[in-house]
Amino acid sequence: MVYTLSGLRLPAVAPVYKHLGSTSHADRRNTNPSLSLKRNSFSSWKIFARNTSYESEPSSFRVAASEKVLVPGGEGEGSSFPTDQLEVAEALSEDTQVSADVDNVKMEENSNSESNVDFVKVASDSKESVQEQDHTSSLQFEEDGNVEVSQKPETLDDISAESEMVKKRAIPPPGLGQRIYEIDPLLKNFRDHLDYRFSHYRKIREAINQYEGGLEVFSRGYEKLGFTRSVTGITYREWAPGATWATLIGDFNNWNPNADVMTRNEFGVWEIFLPNNADGSPAIPHGSRVKIRMDTPSGIKDSIPAWINFSVQAPGAIPYDGIYYDPPEEERYKFQHPRPKRPKSLRIYECHIGMSSPEPKINTYAEFRDDVLPRIKKLGYNALQIMAIQEHSYYASFGYHVTNFFAPSSRFGTPDDLKSLIDRAHELGLVVLMDIVHSHASNNTLDGLNMFDGTDSCYFHSGTRGYHWMWDSRLFNYGNWEVLRYLLSNARWWLDEYKFDGFRFDGVTSMMYTHHGLSVGFTGNYSEYFGYATDVDAVVYLMLVNDLIHGLFPEAITIGEDVSGMPTFCIPVRDGGVGFDYRLHMAIPDKWIEILKRRDEDWQMGEIVHTLTNRRWLEKCVSYAESHDQALVGDKTIAFWLMDKDMYDFMALDRPATPVIDRGIALHKMIRLITMGLGGEGYLNFMGNEFGHPEWIDFPRGEQRLPDGSVLPGNNFSYDKCRRRFDLGDADYLRYRGMQEFDQAMHHLEEKYGFMTAKHQYISRQDEGDRVIIFERGDLVFVFNFHWTNSYSDYRVGCLKPGKYKVALDSDSPLFGGFGRVQPDAEFFTFEGYHDDRPRSFMVYAPSRTAVVYALAKEEDEAKPVEE
């Protein structure tokens, strides 16, 4: 008996084999134990999940790791060097040496105490291994020795040629890393730490250049490890240093463990070559299930290959199966459209494919492509951020407990379906960002990397350092050479194979500190960022991955989810920073929830302004009033905080609204606009919040019995709260429609004026008595009146530029569910004289709970097109 998955024939019954270890799939954002899950069938290929709770075994396994690793991509297959016994480089070439004698800086012993990567002494001319002559950027050295990288313009009309073009690029050399002290002089007090961090990063770059041929080659680990196809057959390689015996099993050999026994080299890499069949067909048919069976310190174990690029769960089965995914050339999706240009200001629509249908089901890549992408484009967003792409065996983890890092989630379709979605987004001019998880991995021993080779290390730190007690997940050892290869290759894979345009890196705070930000209140004291608690290996990995991404894909975007406020976070790596383009401004939604719990009389204008503008100089931020975090069960969306149960009965236009509804709709619009207006250079919204989605997100789950005998109630595996009611926002008889119209108008206003990235920003008034906030951004003047009853006639508004101002956006417009108290075609003329420290001003009417944006009318705005 077989079942079909988009052309793949897969047996319905999984083979019986022994599995060890415990599997945990708890939502990483919830401290409660894991919740079980069962799904219903919605299409012929849809995958089923059941309770994935397994018996645990003691994790007191001894690590049997090799002292050496394979170095794929080197001059020959035998190219190698030991990773546990390498000497630290004591000298760098004079022209690349950091100005401070950072090699002799004495740092905290535990900053790198568990690192497996100590590097061989690097020759002074090793930087020559960087293929500078092939690089697409030019390097210019400033007088102070800092490296400036100016990208040469590249045009790529044929997206299919991109991969080969990327291979010809080389990543710029590290630079000197000293400009951070000019940008922020306070950092000089922590120069020892920062110079040590940068020198450690430089040594890794030098070693990668010398032994791997550079980051570009190093990041193509998937061309050596995992399954690779050649003209003569298929080669499978796997790094599993803890295993003592390994064999490849699957449908292709009837799961016979004696058929294809693998050989191990001195670096702990297992390998087998399967020649083509007599008729020239591959030994492993496309769509076959495959696993690696290993004899490990903890017994016989079957694992899904670590580099697998597709993994599915058969109906009625508990474990996932790795799938050898290699469709014939004529069946592969071919990208048609080039990547859009990187937008100057990011307007991000955060989404989850599975819950993007109004129906209670798991939506697909294809349905999202056809139904949701046009909606996003119409709303005015220019970027799409997709969650839960990397395969995760537990649906309710929201995609944050990753089991298969190179595989797109099979719940939503095939890899080619995802490519089709991204290509269509590019056709619409939308850049596509992936919510990537490199901060931790699922604790699942059956489907993921945990205990992969029977040891509790391999890809992770051993012992308690390798376990995140709150997320119940495993923590990568960023000091291990093969972990660096795996994660850097993973980032490259998604950009190259699927044409993603960048990433939002999840859980970066957890990565950068050994305490993971748990039970720590960051006050802004620099000693909190640069000390014993800093995981230098993890920070250096982030520097490397940003180097890789920006070097090979100059238009790519990286956003870091950091709640700590790490200084240098968004400064280029060559200047001594971590290298992200944007920081996610996580303090803003937390502040809004805090404010919404108060009475209107207790709102403080200065507090709102301070939270929205509290960011570091030269650091770009993505602001948001609410993301998926605020929509999860146990919390409330902003709309629900404002209107609660009244949303169920009083959102229809054919019946009177309540004061609660009127207040909620007004403040919902104001909160979103002031967050976009003052919060940063980017803006994010989670799908459905644009129209005030009335309910939270609750993934389907069953009752869970805890070891102490207590019971966590389930929701009877319901999908009712795991969907988005887009029909509510589209209904012209509901008030949700007006809220959605305002969101669209807000984005189109930003598109026209580009105020989020305008250099001019001035806050002229934050009046606690009037409850008024007035600020300028670009040529726009924003006037917010948060007072619950007071409207102000002839209210004087300071401004910089003289001339005539017009209403560009009015939250009180009837189109947006308002009362129409502001005349839309009114004109406002400036007069000279200082007001609120501005050289000019004009008079307006400022109704209560209303935001109005005034634009300086230009001559081109006055000219109306001639009708033919």
C-alpha positions in Angstrom: 0.0 0.0 0.0 1.3 3.4 -1.0 0.2 7.0 -0.8 1.1 9.8 -3.2 2.7 13.2 -2.4 2.9 15.3 -5.5 4.3 12.6 -7.7 6.2 10.7 -4.9 5.2 7.2 -4.1 5.7 6.4 -0.4 4.8 3.4 1.6 2.1 4.0 4.1 3.6 1.9 6.9 6.9 2.9 8.4 9.5 0.2 9.2 9.8 -0.9 12.8 13.1 0.0 14.4 14.4 0.8 17.8 14.6 4.4 18.9 16.2 5.9 22.0 16.1 9.2 23.8 13.4 11.6 24.7 11.6 13.9 22.3 10.3 17.2 23.3 8.3 19.5 21.1 7.2 22.2 23.5 6.5 25.6 22.1 9.8 27.4 22.6 8.1 30.4 24.0 6.2 28.5 26.6 7.6 27.0 29.8 4.9 24.4 30.0 5.8 20.8 28.9 5.1 19.7 25.4 1.6 19.4 24.0 0.6 16.5 21.8 -0.9 17.0 18.4 -3.1 15.3 15.9 -4.1 16.6 12.5 -7.0 16.0 10.2 -6.8 15.2 6.5 -7.4 18.1 4.1 -5.9 16.8 0.8 -4.6 13.6 -0.7 -1.0 14.3 0.4 -1.5 15.9 3.7 0.7 14.5 6.5 -0.6 13.3 9.9 0.9 13.9 13.3 0.0 12.2 16.5 1.2 12.3 20.1 5.0 12.5 19.9 5.9 11.8 23.4 8.6 9.1 23.9 10.2 7.4 26.8 13.4 9.1 27.9 16.7 7.4 28.5 19.6 8.6 30.6 21.8 11.1 28.7 25.0 10.1 30.4 26.6 9.0 27.1 30.3 9.5 26.6 31.4 11.5 23.6 33.4 9.5 21.1 34.3 12.3 18.7 37.2 12.2 16.3 40.0 14.8 16.7 39.8 15.5 13.0 37.1 16.5 10.5 36.7 16.2 6.8 37.4 19.4 4.9 35.2 19.2 1.8 36.0 21.6 -1.0 39.7 21.7 -0.3 42.4 20.8 -2.8 41.7 17.1 -2.4 39.4 14.7 -0.5 42.1 14.1 2.0 42.6 17.7 2.9 42.2 18.0 6.6 43.4 19.3 9.9 42.7 18.5 13.5 40.0 20.5 15.3 40.7 19.6 18.9 44.5 20.0 18.9 45.1 23.2 16.8 47.3 26.0 17.9 46.1 29.6 18.1 47.7 31.8 15.6 50.2 34.1 17.2 50.9 36.3 14.3 49.0 37.9 11.5 50.3 39.7 8.5 51.3 43.3 9.2 48.9 44.8 6.8 46.0 43.0 8.3 46.9 43.1 11.9 44.5 44.9 14.4 46.0 48.1 15.7 45.9 46.8 19.2 48.0 43.8 20.2 44.8 41.7 20.5 46.6 38.4 20.3 48.2 39.1 23.7 45.0 40.4 25.3 44.1 38.3 28.4 40.4 37.5 28.3 38.1 35.6 30.6 39.0 31.9 30.4 35.5 30.7 30.0 34.8 32.9 27.0 36.0 30.2 24.7 36.6 27.4 27.2 34.5 24.8 25.3 35.5 25.8 21.8 36.5 23.0 19.6 38.1 25.4 17.1 41.6 26.4 18.0 43.4 27.3 14.8 46.7 26.3 13.2 49.2 29.1 12.9 48.3 31.1 9.9 51.1 32.1 7.4 51.5 35.8 6.9 50.5 35.5 3.3 47.4 33.4 3.9 45.1 36.2 3.0 46.1 35.7 -0.6 43.8 32.7 -0.5 40.9 35.1 -0.7 40.0 35.4 -4.3 39.9 39.2 -4.3 40.4 39.4 -8.1 37.0 37.7 -8.6 35.1 39.8 -6.1 32.2 41.9 -7.2 33.1 44.7 -4.9 36.0 47.1 -4.7 37.9 47.7 -1.6 39.0 51.2 -0.6 41.2 51.9 2.4 40.5 55.1 4.3 43.2 57.1 5.9 42.5 55.5 9.3 42.9 52.1 7.8 39.2 51.1 7.8 38.1 49.1 4.8 35.2 50.5 2.8 33.4 48.1 0.5 31.6 49.6 -2.4 29.6 47.1 -4.4 29.8 47.2 -8.2 26.3 47.2 -9.7 25.2 43.8 -10.9 22.4 43.1 -13.2 20.9 39.7 -13.4 17.9 39.3 -15.7 18.3 35.5 -15.9 17.7 34.3 -12.3 18.8 30.8 -13.3 22.3 32.0 -13.8 22.6 33.4 -10.3 24.1 30.4 -8.6 27.0 30.3 -10.9 27.6 34.0 -10.5 27.6 33.7 -6.8 30.2 31.0 -6.9 32.5 33.5 -8.6 32.3 36.0 -5.8 34.7 36.2 -2.9 33.9 37.6 0.4 35.9 40.8 1.3 38.8 40.4 3.8 38.0 41.1 7.4 39.1 44.7 7.7 40.5 46.1 10.9 37.4 46.3 13.2 38.3 49.6 14.8 35.7 52.0 13.6 33.3 51.0 16.4 35.3 53.1 18.8 34.7 56.2 16.6 31.0 55.4 16.4 30.7 54.8 20.1 33.6 56.1 22.3 32.1 54.3 25.3 33.2 51.0 23.7 36.9 52.0 24.4 36.3 50.9 28.0 35.8 47.4 26.7 38.4 47.4 24.1 40.1 44.2 25.4 37.0 42.2 25.0 36.0 43.7 21.6 39.5 43.4 20.2 39.7 39.8 21.4 36.4 39.1 19.7 37.5 40.6 16.5 40.8 38.8 16.5 39.1 35.5 17.1 36.8 36.2 14.2 39.9 37.1 12.0 41.6 33.8 12.9 38.6 31.8 11.9 38.4 33.7 8.6 42.1 33.1 8.0 41.8 29.4 8.8 38.8 29.0 6.5 40.7 30.8 3.8 43.8 28.6 4.2 42.1 25.2 4.7 38.8 25.5 2.9 39.4 28.0 0.1 37.4 30.7 1.7 33.9 31.2 3.1 32.3 30.9 -0.3 33.6 27.3 -0.7 33.1 26.5 3.0 29.4 27.4 2.8 28.8 24.8 0.1 29.0 21.9 2.5 25.8 20.5 0.9 27.9 19.8 -2.2 30.0 17.3 -0.3 27.9 16.1 2.7 24.5 14.6 2.5 23.4 13.2 -0.8 25.2 14.4 -3.9 24.5 13.2 -7.5 27.1 12.7 -10.2 26.9 11.3 -13.7 27.9 7.9 -12.4 25.9 7.6 -9.2 25.0 8.9 -5.8 27.4 9.6 -3.0 26.2 9.9 0.6 28.4 11.4 3.4 27.5 12.0 7.0 29.5 13.4 9.9 28.8 11.2 12.8 32.0 10.9 14.9 30.3 9.1 17.8 29.2 6.2 15.6 31.2 3.0 15.3 29.2 1.5 12.4 26.8 2.9 9.9 24.7 1.8 7.0 22.3 3.5 4.6 18.8 2.0 4.6 15.6 2.9 2.8 13.0 1.9 0.2 15.7 1.5 -2.4 17.3 -1.5 -0.6 14.2 -2.8 1.2 15.6 -1.4 4.5 18.3 -4.1 4.5 21.0 -3.0 7.0 23.6 -5.3 5.4 23.1 -4.0 1.9 24.9 -0.7 1.9 27.3 -0.5 4.8 29.2 2.7 5.0 32.9 3.3 5.5 34.4 5.8 8.0 37.4 8.0 7.4 39.7 9.4 10.1 37.6 12.5 10.5 34.4 10.8 11.6 32.7 11.1 8.2 30.9 8.1 6.9 30.6 7.5 3.2 29.1 5.3 0.6 28.9 5.5 -3.2 25.9 3.9 -5.0 26.5 3.5 -8.8 23.7 4.0 -11.3 21.6 1.0 -12.2 22.4 -0.8 -15.4 19.8 1.3 -17.3 21.5 4.5 -16.1 18.8 5.3 -13.6 19.9 6.5 -10.1 20.3 3.8 -7.4 17.9 5.7 -5.2 14.6 6.7 -6.9 13.2 10.1 -6.4 10.8 10.1 -3.5 12.4 7.2 -1.7 12.5 7.1 2.1 16.0 7.0 3.5 17.7 6.9 6.9 21.1 6.2 8.3 21.4 3.4 10.9 24.3 3.7 13.3 25.8 1.7 16.1 26.4 4.3 18.7 27.5 4.6 22.4 23.8 4.5 23.2 22.9 1.6 21.0 21.5 1.1 17.5 19.9 4.3 16.2 18.1 5.2 13.0 18.5 8.9 12.1 17.2 11.1 9.3 20.3 12.4 7.4 21.4 15.7 8.8 21.6 17.3 5.4 18.3 15.9 4.1 16.4 18.4 1.9 12.9 16.9 2.4 11.2 15.0 5.2 7.6 13.8 5.5 5.4 12.0 8.0 3.3 9.2 6.7 -0.4 9.1 7.7 -0.8 7.4 11.0 2.9 7.3 11.7 4.8 8.9 14.5 8.3 9.4 13.1 9.2 11.4 10.0 11.1 9.9 7.1 13.9 11.5 5.2 13.1 11.7 1.5 15.6 11.5 -1.3 14.3 14.4 -3.3 15.8 14.6 -6.7 13.0 15.1 -9.3 13.8 14.8 -13.0 15.0 18.0 -14.7 11.7 18.5 -16.5 9.8 18.3 -13.2 11.9 20.8 -11.3 10.5 24.3 -10.7 12.5 26.8 -12.7 12.6 30.4 -11.4 11.3 32.9 -13.9 11.6 36.3 -12.2 14.7 38.1 -10.8 14.9 39.2 -7.2 13.4 42.6 -6.5 15.7 45.4 -5.6 16.3 45.8 -1.9 13.7 48.3 -0.6 15.0 51.4 1.1 12.5 51.0 3.9 11.1 47.6 4.9 7.4 47.1 5.3 7.2 43.4 6.4 4.2 41.2 6.4 5.0 38.4 8.8 3.1 35.2 8.0 2.7 31.5 8.7 1.7 29.4 5.6 -0.2 26.8 7.5 -2.6 29.1 9.2 -3.1 31.5 6.3 -6.5 30.1 5.2 -9.9 31.3 6.5 -10.9 27.7 6.7 -9.9 25.5 9.7 -7.2 23.6 7.9 -3.5 23.6 7.1 -3.0 25.8 4.1 -0.5 25.1 1.3 2.3 26.9 -0.4 0.3 26.9 -3.6 -2.9 28.3 -1.9 -0.8 31.0 -0.2 0.8 31.9 -3.5 -2.5 32.3 -5.2 -4.7 33.7 -2.5 -2.6 35.6 0.0 0.3 37.1 -2.0 -2.0 39.4 -4.0 -3.5 40.6 -0.8 -0.1 41.4 0.7 0.8 43.4 -2.5 -2.5 45.3 -2.5 -2.0 46.3 1.2 1.2 48.0 0.3 3.8 45.8 2.0 7.1 45.3 0.2 8.5 42.4 2.1 7.2 39.0 3.2 8.6 37.2 6.3 7.7 33.6 6.4 7.7 31.6 9.6 8.0 27.8 10.1 9.8 27.0 6.9 12.4 24.7 8.3 10.9 21.3 9.0 9.6 20.8 12.5 7.9 17.6 13.7 5.7 19.4 16.2 3.3 21.8 14.5 2.6 23.8 17.7 6.2 24.8 18.1 5.4 27.5 15.5 8.4 26.3 13.6 10.9 27.1 16.3 11.8 23.5 17.2 13.5 22.6 14.0 14.3 19.0 13.3 15.5 19.1 9.6 17.4 22.3 8.9 17.7 21.9 5.1 14.1 20.7 4.5 11.1 23.0 3.9 8.1 22.0 5.9 6.3 19.2 4.1 3.0 20.1 5.8 2.5 22.9 3.2 3.7 21.1 0.1 6.9 20.2 -1.8 10.1 22.1 -2.2 9.1 23.0 -5.7 5.8 24.4 -4.4 7.8 26.7 -2.1 10.0 27.8 -5.0 6.9 28.7 -6.9 5.6 30.8 -4.0 8.9 32.7 -3.8 9.0 33.2 -7.5 5.5 34.6 -7.6 6.4 37.0 -4.7 9.3 38.2 -6.7 7.1 38.8 -9.7 4.9 41.0 -7.5 8.0 42.9 -6.3 8.0 41.5 -2.8 11.3 40.5 -1.2 11.0 37.3 0.8 12.6 36.9 4.2 12.9 33.6 6.1 12.5 33.3 9.8 15.6 31.2 10.3 16.4 29.3 13.5 20.1 28.9 14.3 19.8 29.6 18.0 18.7 26.1 19.0 17.4 22.8 17.7 14.6 20.5 18.6 15.1 18.1 21.5 13.6 15.4 19.3 16.0 12.4 19.1 13.9 10.5 16.5 13.6 13.1 13.7 16.2 15.7 14.4 19.9 16.3 15.3 19.6 15.6 19.0 21.7 12.6 19.9 22.3 12.2 16.2 25.3 9.9 16.6 24.3 8.6 19.9 26.2 11.3 21.9 24.8 14.3 23.6 27.3 16.5 21.8 28.1 16.1 18.0 26.4 19.4 16.9 25.7 20.6 20.4 27.5 21.5 23.6 27.5 18.5 26.0 26.0 18.6 29.4 23.9 21.5 30.8 25.5 24.0 28.5 23.9 22.3 25.5 20.4 22.4 26.9 18.0 25.3 27.1 15.8 24.6 30.1 13.0 27.1 29.2 12.7 26.1 25.5 13.4 22.4 26.2 15.8 22.4 23.2 19.4 21.8 22.3 22.1 24.5 21.9 24.7 24.5 19.1 28.4 24.5 19.8 29.4 27.4 17.6 33.0 26.7 18.4 33.0 23.4 16.5 34.3 23.5 12.9 31.6 21.2 11.5 28.8 23.1 13.2 30.1 26.2 11.5 30.1 24.4 8.2 26.6 23.1 8.8 25.0 26.4 9.8 26.8 28.6 7.3 25.9 26.2 4.5 22.3 26.2 5.8 22.1 29.9 5.4 23.7 29.7 1.9 21.3 26.9 0.9 18.1 28.9 1.5 19.4 31.9 -0.3 20.8 30.0 -3.2 18.4 27.1 -3.7 15.1 28.8 -2.8 16.0 32.4 -3.6 15.1 33.8 -0.3 16.2 37.5 0.0 17.4 37.4 3.6 16.6 36.3 7.1 15.1 37.2 10.4 17.4 35.4 12.8 15.4 34.1 15.7 16.6 34.0 19.3 19.8 35.9 18.8 19.9 37.0 22.5 19.9 33.4 23.6 22.9 32.8 21.3 25.0 35.7 22.4 25.0 35.0 26.2 25.7 31.9 28.2 22.7 32.8 30.4 20.6 33.1 27.2 18.9 36.2 28.5 16.9 34.2 31.0 16.0 35.9 34.3 18.3 38.8 33.2 17.2 42.4 33.1 19.3 44.4 30.7 19.7 47.9 32.0 22.1 49.2 29.2 25.2 49.0 31.3 27.9 48.0 28.8 29.4 45.5 31.3 26.3 43.4 30.7 27.3 42.9 27.1 31.0 42.4 27.2 32.0 40.0 30.0 32.1 36.5 31.3 28.5 35.9 30.2 29.2 36.6 26.6 29.4 33.6 24.3 32.2 34.8 22.0 31.9 31.7 19.8 28.3 32.5 19.1 28.9 36.2 18.4 31.7 35.3 16.0 29.4 32.8 14.2 26.9 35.7 13.7 29.7 37.8 12.3 30.7 35.0 9.9 27.1 34.4 8.7 26.6 38.1 8.1 29.9 38.2 6.3 28.8 35.3 4.1 25.3 36.6 3.4 26.3 40.2 2.5 29.4 39.1 0.6 27.7 36.6 -1.7 24.3 38.2 -1.8 24.9 42.0 -1.5 21.2 42.8 -1.7 20.2 40.3 1.0 18.8 41.6 4.3 19.5 40.3 7.8 17.4 41.2 10.9 18.4 40.0 14.4 15.9 39.3 17.1 17.8 40.7 20.1 16.1 42.0 23.2 19.3 42.8 25.1 20.4 45.8 23.0 23.9 44.5 22.3 26.1 47.5 21.2 27.7 47.1 17.7 24.8 44.7 16.7 24.0 46.6 13.4 27.5 47.9 12.6 29.3 46.2 9.7 31.6 43.3 10.6 34.6 45.0 9.0 34.1 47.9 11.4 34.1 45.6 14.4 30.3 45.0 14.6 28.1 41.9 14.5 26.9 42.9 11.0 23.1 42.8 11.0 21.2 45.2 8.8 18.3 45.7 11.3 17.6 45.0 14.9 14.0 43.9 15.8 12.8 46.6 18.1 11.3 44.2 20.7 10.7 46.8 23.4 7.9 48.5 21.5 5.2 45.7 21.6 6.0 45.0 25.2 5.5 48.7 26.1 2.2 48.9 24.2 0.8 45.9 26.1 2.0 47.5 29.4 0.2 50.8 28.4 -3.0 49.1 27.3 -3.4 47.7 30.8 -3.7 51.2 32.2 -6.5 53.7 32.2 -6.4 56.4 29.4 -5.6 59.0 32.0 -2.4 57.2 32.9 -0.9 57.1 29.4 2.3 59.2 29.3 3.2 60.8 26.0 6.9 61.1 26.9 7.0 57.4 27.7 5.6 56.5 24.3 8.0 58.7 22.5 11.0 57.5 24.5 10.2 53.8 23.8 9.7 54.4 20.1 12.9 56.5 19.6 15.2 54.7 22.1 17.7 53.1 19.6 21.4 53.3 19.0 22.9 55.8 16.6 23.5 54.4 13.1 21.4 51.3 14.0 18.4 50.6 11.8 15.4 49.0 13.6 12.3 47.2 12.5 9.5 48.4 14.7 6.2 46.6 15.3 3.2 47.1 17.5 2.5 43.3 17.6 3.9 40.2 15.9 2.9 36.6 16.2 4.2 36.6 19.8 1.4 38.9 21.0 -1.2 36.8 19.2 -0.4 33.5 20.8 -2.9 31.8 23.2 -2.3 33.0 26.7 -1.8 36.6 25.4 -4.0 39.0 23.6 -3.7 41.0 20.4 -3.9 44.8 20.6 -7.4 44.7 19.2 -8.5 42.2 21.8 -6.8 44.2 24.6 -8.8 47.2 23.4 -12.2 45.7 22.6 -12.3 42.2 24.0 -15.7 40.5 23.9 -17.4 43.5 22.2 -15.7 42.4 19.0 -18.1 39.4 18.8 -21.3 41.5 18.8 -20.7 45.1 17.7 -18.4 45.0 14.7 -21.3 45.0 12.2 -22.0 48.4 10.5 -25.8 47.8 10.6 -25.9 48.2 14.4 -24.6 51.0 16.7 -21.0 50.6 18.0 -20.3 50.7 21.7 -17.9 53.2 23.3 -15.5 50.3 23.7 -15.5 49.6 20.0 -15.2 53.3 19.0 -12.2 53.7 21.4 -10.6 50.5 20.3 -10.8 51.2 16.6 -9.5 54.7 17.0 -6.5 53.7 19.2 -5.7 50.7 17.1 -5.1 52.9 14.1 -3.1 55.5 16.2 -0.9 52.9 17.8 0.0 51.4 14.4 0.7 54.7 12.8 2.9 56.2 15.5 4.8 52.9 15.7 5.6 53.2 12.0 6.2 56.9 12.2 8.7 57.0 15.0 9.8 53.4 15.6 12.5 52.8 13.1 13.5 52.3 9.5 11.3 49.2 9.0 7.9 48.1 10.1 6.4 44.6 10.7 2.9 43.3 11.1 1.7 39.8 11.6 -1.0 38.6 9.2 -4.5 39.5 10.2 -3.5 42.2 12.7 -3.9 44.7 9.9 -7.6 44.5 10.4 -7.6 43.8 14.1 -8.0 40.0 14.0 -10.4 39.2 16.8 -8.9 36.1 18.2 -5.6 34.6 19.3 -3.6 31.7 17.8 -4.0 28.3 19.3 -2.5 25.3 17.6 -4.4 22.0 17.5 -3.5 19.9 20.5 -4.8 17.3 22.8 -4.8 16.9 26.6 -1.4 16.4 28.1 -0.7 14.5 31.3 2.4 15.7 33.1 4.8 13.5 35.1 3.5 15.0 38.4 0.0 13.8 37.6 -1.4 17.2 36.6 -3.2 17.7 33.3 -2.9 20.4 30.7 -6.2 20.8 28.9 -6.1 20.6 25.1 -8.4 22.0 22.5 -9.6 18.7 21.0 -7.2 19.1 18.1 -9.1 22.1 16.9 -7.9 24.3 14.0 -10.5 27.0 14.7 -7.9 29.3 16.2 -5.1 28.3 13.9 -6.3 30.2 10.8 -6.7 33.8 9.7 -10.2 35.2 9.1 -9.3 37.3 6.1 -13.0 37.3 5.2 -13.6 39.6 8.2 -11.3 42.2 6.8 -12.8 42.0 3.3 -16.5 42.3 4.4 -17.8 45.7 3.6 -20.5 45.3 6.3 -18.0 44.9 9.1 -15.8 47.5 10.9 -12.8 45.3 10.3 -12.9 46.6 6.7 -12.1 50.2 7.8 -9.2 49.1 10.0 -7.8 47.2 7.0 -8.3 50.2 4.7 -6.3 52.3 7.2 -3.4 49.8 7.2 -3.3 50.0 3.4 -3.4 53.8 3.4 -0.6 53.9 6.0 1.7 51.7 3.8 0.9 53.6 0.6 1.7 56.9 2.5 5.1 55.5 3.4 5.6 54.3 -0.1 4.9 57.8 -1.5 6.9 59.8 1.0 9.5 57.4 2.4 9.2 58.9 5.8 10.6 55.9 7.7 14.0 56.4 6.2 13.9 60.2 5.9 17.0 61.8 7.5 14.9 64.6 9.0 13.1 63.7 12.2 12.1 66.2 14.9 9.7 65.8 17.8 8.4 69.2 18.6 5.7 68.4 21.2 4.9 65.7 23.7 2.2 67.5 25.8 1.1 65.5 28.9 -1.8 67.9 29.6 -3.2 68.0 26.1 -2.2 64.3 25.4 -0.7 65.5 22.1 2.4 64.3 20.3 3.7 66.2 17.2 6.7 65.3 15.1 8.2 65.8 11.7 9.6 63.1 9.5 10.8 64.1 6.1 8.2 66.6 4.6 5.4 65.2 6.8 4.1 66.5 10.0 2.3 64.0 12.3 -0.3 65.2 14.9 -1.6 62.7 17.4 -4.2 63.6 19.9 -4.5 60.8 22.4 -7.0 62.6 24.7 -10.2 60.6 25.3 -12.6 63.6 25.1 -10.8 66.9 24.2 -10.7 68.1 20.6 -8.7 71.2 19.9 -9.6 73.9 17.4 -6.9 76.2 16.0 -4.2 74.0 17.5 -0.9 75.5 16.6 1.6 73.0 15.0 5.3 73.9 14.6 7.0 73.0 11.4 10.3 73.5 9.6 9.5 74.2 6.0 7.3 77.1 4.8 4.4 76.7 2.4 1.0 75.0 2.1 0.2 71.8 3.9 -2.6 69.3 3.1 -4.1 66.3 4.8 -2.2 63.3 3.6 -3.8 60.8 6.0 -6.6 61.1 8.5 -7.3 58.2 10.9 -10.8 59.8 11.5 -11.9 59.4 7.9 -15.2 57.6 7.4 -13.3 55.2 5.0 -11.3 54.0 8.0 -14.3 53.7 10.4 -13.9 57.3 11.8 -16.3 60.2 12.2 -15.0 62.5 9.5 -14.3 65.5 11.7 -11.3 66.7 9.6 -12.0 68.4 6.3 -10.0 66.2 3.8 -9.4 69.0 1.2 -8.6 71.7 3.7 -5.4 73.8 3.1 -3.1 75.0 5.9 -0.6 77.9 5.3 2.4 78.5 7.4 3.3 81.7 9.1 6.7 82.8 10.4 7.5 82.8 14.1 9.0 80.2 16.4 6.7 77.8 18.1 7.8 74.6 19.9 11.4 75.5 18.7 10.3 75.4 15.1 10.7 78.5 12.9 7.2 78.3 11.5 3.8 76.9 12.3 0.2 76.4 11.0 -3.2 76.0 12.7 -5.2 72.7 12.6 -8.2 71.1 14.2 -7.1 68.1 16.3 -10.1 65.9 17.2 -9.9 63.5 20.2 -8.3 60.1 19.6 -7.2 61.0 16.1 -4.0 61.0 14.1 -3.6 63.3 11.1 -0.6 63.5 8.8 0.0 66.8 7.0 2.2 66.9 3.8 3.9 69.9 2.4 2.2 70.5 -0.9 4.7 70.7 -3.8 4.2 72.1 -7.3 4.0 68.7 -8.8 1.2 67.7 -6.3 -0.8 70.7 -7.4 -0.7 69.8 -11.1 -3.6 67.6 -12.0 -3.4 65.3 -15.1 -5.3 66.4 -18.1 -8.2 64.0 -18.9 -8.3 62.9 -22.4 
